[in-house]
């Protein structure tokens, strides 16, 4: 469930996006701790996809904030 298409994210309400953002941020922190403790990451792709999905959600939330301000 790492790769979430932007079209699917845009269909979700703000509160769902914010909760999903919190979940993904927690998962990313766990992955970073695993890398820090072992020194090796076997799931580099997972970390990258987590960061990209977090960025997508942040972009959508910012766009909605700007749209509501106008």
ZIFENDA-V605692 format. One line per field, one symbol per residue. ss: DSSP state (2 for helix, 1 for strand, 0 for the rest). burial: I if it has 16 or more other C-alpha atoms within 10 Angstrom, else O. Layout:
ss = ???
burial = ???
//
This chain:
ss = 0000022222000222222222222222222222222200000222222222222222222222222220
burial = OOOOOOOOIOOOOOOOIOOIIOOIIOOIOOIOOOOOOOOOOOOOOIIOIIOOIIOIIOOIIOOOOOOOOO
//
